Amino acid sequence: TVLSNWVIYLKSGKMFPFLKTRSKEHLTKNEKKEIKKNIFAMFFHRMGTFVVFGTDNLLISKFVGIIEVGLYSNYTMITNSIMTAMNLVFSSITASIGNLVNHEEKEKSYSIFKNVFFANSWMIVFCAVCLYVLFNPFIELWLGKEYTFDSIIVAVIVLNFYLTHIRFPANVFKEVCGLFWNDRYKSVVESIVNLVFSLYLVGKWGILGVFVGTTISTVTVCFWVEPFILYRHYFKKSLIEYFSLFFKYTLVGVISIVMILAVTEWIALGMIGSFLAKVLLCLVVPNLLFFVLFHKKEEFQYFIQMFSRITNKINPRKKLS
């Protein structure tokens, strides 16, 4: 990392020599105060994220057993891989969103937010459907049935995955708008709720209680606070449309899962054949439902037009013809 940063420093110095020019200007007291305030708020956000996502394994190993930690790692390995890919996607567009927020009207920013929310929801619904349907069959093929969790535990793991990643667009827009201070205590409250419910429920339900504790803290705190801050302090709009879109997209995922499980219940192709059939259905059903239900919406048409512009740039002859 140090070497990489040094190379970037040298390259940026050659490309942008003005960066090396020393400035005699100093930050004002208000600017310093604003920076310190946001750093203070970001500290709470990072601390809360660590407590919520970094303590599950500790609680499971302490109150349930180290074997369950090993079983859980098989599931987290897959979800973390998806999370890494999603982080790459959103880190690549964060700068563009920041430029949009600073140079365009709020209505334009809101329109782009809905487009990003739609695309993210499509991807996350698709991933969640695949995870719920394929998690246990995949691990059973890979390691054996004794390494799988009960379906109710898998459902809560997937639900936590879904609730965490469906919030990506709201979080990215909130961050580029600099709204760190407005929900500075959100992560602290989330951490406390998570620990209290996880510690209480782990004694009643075992490992399931730890995951349900995370679900409760997410739903009662993050799920509504983050979009509320964005909509109230930047978009100046009601949350009704946000939650309306959220439940529509979520309903597509629920219907997809029900349809896939109903179809595969009647398929008797053996372990591998059944797994391949589920893979095929996971690829087709949620994507087909999204297309059928939303292909006339502005959000869908936005990406169709974007794809068309990219295609025309790549193949200008097609445009001329």
C-alpha positions as CSV (number, residue, x, y, z in Angstrom):
1,T,0.0,0.0,0.0
2,V,2.8,2.4,0.8
3,L,4.5,1.6,-2.5
4,S,1.3,2.1,-4.4
5,N,0.6,5.4,-2.7
6,W,4.2,6.6,-3.5
7,V,3.8,5.7,-7.2
8,I,0.5,7.6,-7.3
9,Y,2.1,10.6,-5.6
10,L,4.9,10.6,-8.2
11,K,2.6,10.2,-11.2
12,S,0.1,12.8,-10.0
13,G,3.0,15.3,-9.4
14,K,4.0,14.9,-13.1
15,M,0.4,15.1,-14.4
16,F,-0.6,18.0,-12.2
17,P,2.4,20.1,-11.2
18,F,0.3,22.7,-9.5
19,L,-0.3,20.2,-6.6
20,K,3.3,20.8,-5.5
21,T,2.8,24.5,-5.3
22,R,2.7,25.7,-1.7
23,S,-0.2,27.9,-0.9
24,K,0.0,30.7,1.7
25,E,-3.7,30.5,2.3
26,H,-5.0,29.0,5.5
27,L,-8.3,27.3,6.4
28,T,-10.7,29.5,8.2
29,K,-11.9,28.7,11.7
30,N,-15.3,27.7,10.4
31,E,-13.7,25.4,7.8
32,K,-11.6,23.7,10.5
33,K,-14.6,23.4,12.7
34,E,-16.6,21.8,9.9
35,I,-13.8,19.3,9.2
36,K,-13.4,18.3,12.8
37,K,-17.1,17.9,13.2
38,N,-17.4,15.6,10.2
39,I,-14.4,13.5,11.3
40,F,-16.0,13.2,14.7
41,A,-19.2,12.0,13.1
42,M,-17.3,9.6,10.8
43,F,-15.6,8.1,13.8
44,F,-19.0,7.1,15.2
45,H,-20.0,5.6,11.9
46,R,-16.9,3.5,11.6
47,M,-17.1,2.3,15.2
48,G,-20.8,1.3,14.8
49,T,-20.0,-0.6,11.6
50,F,-17.3,-2.5,13.3
51,V,-19.5,-3.4,16.3
52,V,-22.4,-4.6,14.1
53,F,-20.5,-6.6,11.6
54,G,-17.4,-7.5,13.6
55,T,-18.9,-9.0,16.7
56,D,-21.2,-11.8,15.3
57,N,-18.3,-14.3,15.2
58,L,-17.3,-13.4,18.7
59,L,-20.8,-13.9,20.1
60,I,-21.3,-17.1,18.2
61,S,-17.9,-18.6,19.5
62,K,-18.6,-17.5,23.0
63,F,-22.2,-18.5,23.5
64,V,-22.8,-21.1,20.8
65,G,-19.5,-22.8,19.8
66,I,-16.5,-22.6,17.6
67,I,-17.9,-25.2,15.2
68,E,-20.8,-22.9,14.3
69,V,-18.3,-20.2,13.6
70,G,-16.7,-22.5,11.0
71,L,-20.1,-23.3,9.5
72,Y,-21.0,-19.6,9.3
73,S,-17.7,-18.8,7.6
74,N,-18.8,-20.9,4.6
75,Y,-21.7,-18.6,4.1
76,T,-19.9,-15.3,4.8
77,M,-17.1,-16.3,2.3
78,I,-19.8,-16.1,-0.4
79,T,-21.6,-13.0,0.8
80,N,-18.4,-11.2,1.4
81,S,-17.3,-11.9,-2.2
82,I,-20.5,-10.3,-3.5
83,M,-20.1,-7.4,-1.1
84,T,-16.6,-6.8,-2.4
85,A,-17.9,-6.7,-6.0
86,M,-20.7,-4.3,-5.0
87,N,-18.3,-2.0,-3.2
88,L,-16.1,-1.9,-6.3
89,V,-19.2,-0.8,-8.4
90,F,-20.2,1.9,-6.0
91,S,-16.7,3.2,-5.3
92,S,-16.3,3.6,-9.1
93,I,-19.4,5.8,-9.4
94,T,-19.1,7.8,-6.1
95,A,-17.0,10.5,-7.7
96,S,-19.5,10.9,-10.5
97,I,-22.4,11.1,-8.0
98,G,-20.4,13.7,-6.1
99,N,-19.9,15.8,-9.2
100,L,-23.6,15.4,-10.0
101,V,-24.6,16.6,-6.5
102,N,-22.4,19.7,-6.7
103,H,-23.2,20.8,-10.2
104,E,-26.8,19.8,-10.9
105,E,-30.2,20.7,-9.6
106,K,-31.7,18.6,-6.8
107,E,-34.4,17.3,-9.1
108,K,-31.8,16.0,-11.5
109,S,-29.9,14.4,-8.6
110,Y,-33.1,12.8,-7.3
111,S,-33.8,11.3,-10.8
112,I,-30.3,9.8,-10.9
113,F,-30.8,8.5,-7.3
114,K,-33.9,6.6,-8.3
115,N,-32.0,5.2,-11.3
116,V,-29.2,4.0,-9.1
117,F,-31.6,2.7,-6.6
118,F,-33.4,0.7,-9.3
119,A,-30.2,-0.8,-10.7
120,N,-28.9,-1.6,-7.2
121,S,-32.2,-3.2,-6.2
122,W,-32.3,-5.3,-9.3
123,M,-28.8,-6.6,-8.6
124,I,-29.4,-7.2,-4.8
125,V,-32.8,-8.9,-5.4
126,F,-31.1,-11.2,-7.9
127,C,-28.3,-12.0,-5.5
128,A,-30.6,-12.5,-2.6
129,V,-32.8,-14.9,-4.5
130,C,-29.7,-16.9,-5.7
131,L,-28.3,-17.0,-2.1
132,Y,-31.6,-18.2,-0.5
133,V,-32.3,-20.8,-3.1
134,L,-28.7,-22.0,-3.7
135,F,-26.9,-21.6,-0.4
136,N,-27.6,-24.9,1.1
137,P,-27.6,-27.0,-2.1
138,F,-24.2,-25.5,-3.1
139,I,-22.6,-26.1,0.4
140,E,-24.1,-29.6,0.4
141,L,-22.5,-30.4,-2.9
142,W,-19.3,-28.8,-1.9
143,L,-18.8,-30.0,1.7
144,G,-21.7,-32.2,2.7
145,K,-25.1,-31.7,4.3
146,E,-23.7,-31.7,7.8
147,Y,-22.1,-28.3,7.0
148,T,-25.3,-26.5,6.3
149,F,-27.6,-24.5,8.5
150,D,-31.4,-24.9,8.9
151,S,-33.4,-23.0,6.3
152,I,-34.7,-20.4,8.8
153,I,-31.1,-19.5,9.7
154,V,-30.2,-19.2,6.0
155,A,-33.3,-17.0,5.5
156,V,-32.1,-14.6,8.2
157,I,-28.6,-14.5,6.9
158,V,-29.9,-13.6,3.4
159,L,-32.3,-11.1,4.9
160,N,-29.4,-9.3,6.7
161,F,-27.4,-9.4,3.4
162,Y,-30.4,-7.8,1.6
163,L,-31.1,-5.1,4.1
164,T,-27.4,-4.2,4.3
165,H,-26.9,-3.8,0.5
166,I,-30.2,-2.4,-0.5
167,R,-29.1,0.7,1.5
168,F,-26.0,1.3,-0.6
169,P,-27.5,4.1,-2.9
170,A,-28.9,6.1,0.0
171,N,-25.6,5.8,1.9
172,V,-23.5,6.9,-1.1
173,F,-25.6,9.9,-1.8
174,K,-25.7,10.8,1.9
175,E,-21.9,10.7,2.1
176,V,-21.2,12.7,-1.1
177,C,-23.7,15.3,0.3
178,G,-21.6,15.5,3.5
179,L,-24.4,14.5,5.8
180,F,-22.2,12.8,8.3
181,W,-23.1,14.9,11.3
182,N,-26.9,14.6,10.9
183,D,-26.9,10.9,11.9
184,R,-23.7,10.8,13.9
185,Y,-25.3,8.8,16.7
186,K,-27.1,6.4,14.4
187,S,-24.3,3.8,14.5
188,V,-23.9,4.0,18.2
189,V,-27.6,3.4,18.8
190,E,-27.4,0.6,16.2
191,S,-24.5,-1.0,18.0
192,I,-26.2,-0.9,21.3
193,V,-29.5,-2.4,19.9
194,N,-27.5,-5.1,18.1
195,L,-25.6,-6.2,21.2
196,V,-28.5,-6.1,23.5
197,F,-30.8,-8.1,21.3
198,S,-28.1,-10.5,20.2
199,L,-27.0,-11.2,23.8
200,Y,-30.6,-11.7,24.8
201,L,-31.7,-13.9,21.9
202,V,-28.5,-16.0,21.7
203,G,-29.6,-17.6,25.0
204,K,-33.0,-18.5,23.6
205,W,-32.4,-19.3,19.9
206,G,-28.6,-19.9,19.7
207,I,-26.9,-18.8,16.6
208,L,-30.2,-17.7,15.1
209,G,-30.6,-15.2,17.9
210,V,-27.3,-13.5,16.9
211,F,-28.5,-13.0,13.4
212,V,-32.0,-11.9,14.4
213,G,-30.3,-9.3,16.7
214,T,-28.6,-7.8,13.6
215,T,-31.9,-7.8,11.8
216,I,-33.6,-5.9,14.6
217,S,-30.9,-3.3,14.8
218,T,-30.9,-2.7,11.1
219,V,-34.7,-2.5,10.8
220,T,-35.2,-0.3,13.8
221,V,-32.3,2.1,13.2
222,C,-30.5,2.1,9.8
223,F,-33.3,1.1,7.5
224,W,-35.2,4.3,8.0
225,V,-32.7,6.8,9.5
226,E,-30.3,6.8,6.5
227,P,-32.9,7.6,3.8
228,F,-34.7,9.9,6.2
229,I,-31.6,12.0,6.6
230,L,-31.0,12.1,2.8
231,Y,-34.6,12.9,1.9
232,R,-35.1,15.5,4.6
233,H,-31.8,17.4,4.4
234,Y,-31.0,17.1,0.7
235,F,-33.9,16.1,-1.5
236,K,-36.5,17.8,0.7
237,K,-39.0,15.1,-0.1
238,S,-41.2,12.6,1.7
239,L,-40.0,9.0,2.3
240,I,-43.2,7.6,1.0
241,E,-41.9,7.1,-2.5
242,Y,-38.6,5.6,-1.3
243,F,-40.4,2.9,0.8
244,S,-42.9,2.4,-2.0
245,L,-40.1,1.5,-4.4
246,F,-38.3,-0.6,-1.7
247,F,-41.4,-2.8,-1.1
248,K,-42.1,-3.1,-4.8
249,Y,-38.6,-4.4,-5.5
250,T,-38.6,-6.6,-2.4
251,L,-41.9,-8.1,-3.5
252,V,-40.3,-9.2,-6.8
253,G,-37.7,-11.1,-4.8
254,V,-40.2,-12.8,-2.6
255,I,-42.3,-13.8,-5.5
256,S,-39.3,-15.1,-7.3
257,I,-38.3,-17.3,-4.4
258,V,-41.8,-18.7,-4.0
259,M,-42.0,-19.5,-7.7
260,I,-38.6,-21.2,-7.9
261,L,-39.2,-23.3,-4.8
262,A,-42.6,-24.3,-6.0
263,V,-41.2,-25.4,-9.4
264,T,-38.2,-27.3,-8.0
265,E,-40.4,-29.0,-5.4
266,W,-41.8,-31.1,-8.4
267,I,-38.4,-31.7,-10.0
268,A,-36.7,-35.0,-9.2
269,L,-33.3,-34.9,-11.0
270,G,-31.0,-35.9,-8.3
271,M,-28.7,-33.6,-6.3
272,I,-26.7,-32.2,-9.2
273,G,-29.6,-32.0,-11.6
274,S,-31.8,-30.3,-9.1
275,F,-29.0,-27.8,-8.3
276,L,-28.5,-27.0,-12.0
277,A,-32.3,-26.5,-12.4
278,K,-32.3,-24.1,-9.5
279,V,-29.4,-22.2,-11.0
280,L,-31.3,-21.8,-14.3
281,L,-34.5,-20.7,-12.6
282,C,-32.6,-18.2,-10.4
283,L,-31.0,-16.7,-13.6
284,V,-34.4,-16.5,-15.4
285,V,-37.2,-15.8,-12.9
286,P,-36.1,-12.6,-11.0
287,N,-34.6,-11.0,-14.1
288,L,-37.7,-11.8,-16.1
289,L,-40.0,-10.4,-13.5
290,F,-38.0,-7.2,-13.2
291,F,-38.2,-6.8,-17.0
292,V,-41.9,-7.5,-17.3
293,L,-42.9,-5.3,-14.3
294,F,-40.5,-2.3,-14.8
295,H,-39.5,-2.2,-18.5
296,K,-41.7,0.8,-19.2
297,K,-40.5,2.7,-16.1
298,E,-38.2,5.8,-16.5
299,E,-35.5,4.1,-14.5
300,F,-35.3,1.1,-16.9
301,Q,-35.5,3.3,-20.0
302,Y,-32.6,5.4,-18.6
303,F,-30.3,2.4,-18.7
304,I,-31.6,1.3,-22.1
305,Q,-30.7,4.8,-23.5
306,M,-27.3,4.7,-21.7
307,F,-26.6,1.3,-23.3
308,S,-27.7,2.6,-26.7
309,R,-25.3,5.6,-26.4
310,I,-22.4,3.3,-25.4
311,T,-23.2,1.0,-28.3
312,N,-23.3,3.8,-30.8
313,K,-19.9,5.1,-29.6
314,I,-18.4,1.6,-29.9
315,N,-20.0,1.0,-33.3
316,P,-20.6,4.3,-35.1
317,R,-21.4,2.5,-38.4
318,K,-24.5,1.1,-36.8
319,K,-25.7,4.6,-35.9
320,L,-25.2,5.8,-39.5
321,S,-27.0,2.8,-41.0
